[in-house]
Amino acid sequence: MAKIFCIANQKGGVGKTTTCVNLAAGLAKVGQRVLLVDLDPQGNATMGSGVDKRSLDPSVYDVLLGNASVAEARRKSELGGYDVLGANRDLAGAEIELVGLERRERRLKEALAVVDAEYDLVLIDCPPSLSMLTLNGLCSAHGVLVPMQCEYYALEGLTDLVNTIKQVHANKNPELQVIGLLRVMFDPRITLQNQVAEQLKAHFGDKVFDTIIPRNVRLAEAPSYGQPGVVFDPSSKGAQAYVDCAREMVERVKAL
């Protein structure tokens, strides 16, 4: 049975998509069968995996509306070694169309149940807002992985996200929990980042991943080549950190 995890943070620009794509590639490298679900209408995780969002037909939009199955809509990330349920601009319209449907927040969960046995891990890239799309992701998931920059505003955003997860846990999905906090875009030369990193450890304890993802130019360059950073430059510090993170995630999943 696949374990399903949302990569979520209500603050934008914190490296959610970078984490989702590189973690998927890292997990594939350590022998896991992975499906990446792109729930963001911008389709950045789709493009970053080397899948052309403009040629997607069907896409995750059709899956949510019940017009296609996951098996019909998924594509292979040839370089990343994982499958992608891709998104494009069509998905922006799903917000409105889902409102009138039955079981609207469980559409993704029901679609993923059909391919459950084919994967070890499913990673869902959520948009940076609490929308019907994010709610579908959270209702499908066993846990949430939160990528975090070690900055003051990020701590405020984390409080909002934890409250959202508690509400979904109480009302919609009793399995949902925070599996971990991942410190990303980290620069050890900045005193504030070190202080926030320590605060996170003190407050959340073993929920904080031991792996830290450094600020890395090669990770930022990789999407323009349609590749995960883990594939684009495997020897870069950022790529190696995501592979370490993948190994740590596999261990955490075993302990769930």
Salt bridges, closest charged atoms under 4 A:
ASP52 OD1 - ARG54 NE 3.03
ASP83 OD1 - LYS76 NZ 3.62
GLU102 OE1 - ARG103 NH1 3.74
GLU105 OE2 - LYS172 NZ 3.37
GLU110 OE2 - ARG103 NE 2.82
GLU118 OE1 - ARG74 NH1 2.80
ASP120 OD1 - ARG33 NH2 3.15
GLU175 OE1 - HIS142 NE2 3.39
ASP187 OD2 - ARG189 NH2 2.85
ASP210 OD1 - LYS201 NZ 3.31
GLU221 OE1 - ARG218 NH1 2.64
ASP233 OD2 - ARG218 NE 2.84
ASP244 OD1 - ARG247 NH1 3.28
GLU248 OE2 - ARG252 NH2 3.44
GLU251 OE2 - LYS254 NZ 3.30
